[in-house]
Amino acid sequence: MLRTRVLTALVALPVLVAVVVEAPAGLFKLLVAVTTAWGLREAAALGQLDSLSFRASASAGLVLAFFVFRSGGNEPLAVGVIVAMLVLTGLVAYWGPESEMAPLAASVLGTVYVGALYPYFAFLRNCAGGKKAFLLVLALTIVGDSSAYFVGRRFGHVRLMPRVSPNKSVEGAIASLTSSLVVMAAWWRWVGVGLDLKASLA
């Protein structure tokens, strides 16, 4: 299973990088729109809702995504969604995922999260200097997640937030943060991000 995932990533990653670097802005925006619709389907499915509620949740997310795409972004909405997701994570950690409200909250906030924030992938990549910024986000995500997985699997003993994600460990989280800082410093040194080093690391 792990070998299959690694091979898939090795094939998919160069394709993704090529798309980020070479695709016209309109095509990239269309690809993000398709990815948003797919993400909304997955987010709505988290709630294990019946067919009608599933369609209503996904449709509401599509309307929200359309609004964000058309408006070119909405910072107060984006900040509100991020804060709401952090609150939800804290509530699940406190109450436990077995709470009756957890699936519904996860579905509603999940569709809002995808609908409000996924369009920013297109906004980021298509802005001035956006290709380099997008690749940086991609690099940080891959390195951080990979470090957390491999270090956590080998050395992880202290559970980070077992009610939310039982397999996450403190050791993996530390590895993720450390490796991300190293990548950020290296990117700042050799590629540049338009910020000073302290701001980049922060």
SEKEVO-835340 format. One record per residue (C-alpha): residue in one letter; x, y, z. Coordinates in steps of 0.05 Angstrom, whole numbers, padded with zeros to 5 digits, always signed. Layout:
% SEKEVO-835340
aXYZ/...
This chain:
% SEKEVO-835340
m+00000+00000+00000/l+00055+00049+00019/r+00096+00031-00042/t+00035+00042-00087/r+00023+00111-00056/v+00096+00130-00065/l+00096+00108-00138/t+00030+00145-00150/a+00060+00208-00119/l+00123+00203-00161/v+00081+00201-00224/a+00029+00253-00203/l+00077+00305-00174/p+00114+00322-00238/v+00047+00328-00274/l+00021+00375-00220/v+00083+00417-00223/a+00078+00421-00299/v+00005+00443-00294/v+00022+00497-00242/v+00079+00524-00284/e+00051+00517-00355/a-00025+00518-00353/p-00059+00583-00376/a-00093+00621-00320/g-00163+00605-00346/l-00149+00531-00351/f-00119+00529-00282/k-00180+00564-00253/l-00224+00513-00287/l-00183+00456-00257/v-00190+00487-00188/a-00265+00493-00199/v-00269+00419-00216/t-00227+00402-00155/t-00272+00445-00112/a-00334+00407-00136/w-00300+00341-00121/g-00278+00366-00053/l-00349+00388-00037/r-00375+00319-00053/e-00325+00288-00005/a-00339+00340+00049/a-00414+00329+00045/a-00403+00254+00051/l-00368+00264+00118/g-00435+00276+00152/q-00464+00209+00130/l-00526+00249+00110/d-00586+00222+00072/s-00590+00235-00003/l-00630+00300+00002/s-00587+00330+00057/f-00524+00308+00019/r-00546+00344-00044/a-00567+00406-00005/s-00500+00410+00031/a-00460+00401-00032/s-00503+00450-00071/a-00496+00503-00017/g-00420+00494-00021/l-00422+00502-00097/v-00462+00567-00091/l-00411+00593-00040/a-00353+00573-00085/f-00385+00608-00144/f-00393+00671-00102/v-00320+00670-00080/f-00296+00657-00151/r-00338+00714-00179/s-00319+00763-00124/g-00244+00748-00129/g-00241+00728-00055/n-00271+00749+00010/e-00221+00757+00067/p-00271+00763+00126/l-00307+00700+00101/a-00241+00662+00094/v-00218+00682+00164/g-00286+00664+00193/v-00285+00595+00161/i-00215+00580+00187/v-00234+00601+00258/a-00297+00559+00254/m-00257+00498+00233/l-00209+00508+00290/v-00267+00513+00339/l-00299+00450+00310/t-00233+00412+00318/g-00230+00435+00391/l-00302+00413+00403/v-00291+00345+00372/a-00229+00337+00415/y-00269+00355+00477/w-00335+00319+00463/g-00308+00262+00421/p-00326+00243+00350/e-00382+00199+00377/s-00423+00261+00393/e-00489+00262+00354/m-00474+00332+00328/a-00403+00316+00303/p-00422+00286+00235/l-00470+00342+00218/a-00422+00396+00240/a-00366+00364+00201/s-00408+00361+00138/v-00434+00433+00142/l-00368+00464+00161/g-00331+00418+00112/t-00372+00442+00053/v-00364+00515+00075/y-00289+00504+00084/v-00281+00476+00014/g-00328+00524-00020/a-00298+00586+00013/l-00224+00568+00011/y-00210+00523-00049/p-00218+00581-00099/y-00157+00613-00067/f-00114+00560-00100/a-00131+00594-00166/f-00124+00664-00138/l-00055+00648-00110/r-00027+00614-00171/n-00054+00666-00220/c-00029+00727-00183/a+00038+00761-00195/g+00092+00713-00171/g+00038+00663-00156/k+00070+00603-00190/k+00130+00606-00144/a+00085+00616-00084/f+00041+00558-00103/l+00100+00512-00111/l+00125+00534-00042/v+00057+00516-00011/l+00061+00449-00047/a+00132+00435-00022/l+00115+00454+00050/t+00053+00409+00049/i+00089+00349+00020/v+00151+00354+00065/g+00111+00370+00127/d+00062+00313+00117/s+00115+00263+00097/s+00158+00280+00158/a+00099+00274+00204/y+00081+00206+00175/f+00149+00173+00175/v+00175+00202+00240/g+00108+00190+00274/r+00106+00118+00249/r+00177+00104+00272/f+00183+00145+00336/g+00112+00168+00353/h+00089+00149+00423/v+00052+00210+00451/r-00016+00218+00419/l-00029+00289+00395/m-00105+00292+00394/p-00131+00221+00394/r-00206+00238+00392/v-00196+00278+00328/s-00142+00235+00294/p-00119+00174+00333/n-00056+00162+00291/k-00025+00232+00298/s+00032+00239+00348/v+00069+00296+00381/e+00134+00270+00352/g+00105+00272+00282/a+00079+00343+00293/i+00147+00366+00316/a+00180+00333+00255/s+00129+00366+00209/l+00142+00435+00238/t+00218+00427+00238/s+00221+00402+00167/s+00175+00457+00143/l+00219+00510+00174/v+00280+00479+00141/v+00246+00480+00073/m+00223+00551+00083/a+00294+00573+00101/a+00322+00537+00040/w+00269+00566-00006/w+00282+00636+00021/r+00356+00627+00009/w+00355+00598-00061/v+00288+00617-00091/g+00263+00677-00051/v+00194+00694-00025/g+00194+00769-00023/l+00198+00771+00053/d+00256+00773+00102/l+00277+00708+00135/k+00243+00721+00202/a+00176+00737+00169/s+00183+00676+00124/l+00196+00629+00182/a+00139+00659+00222/
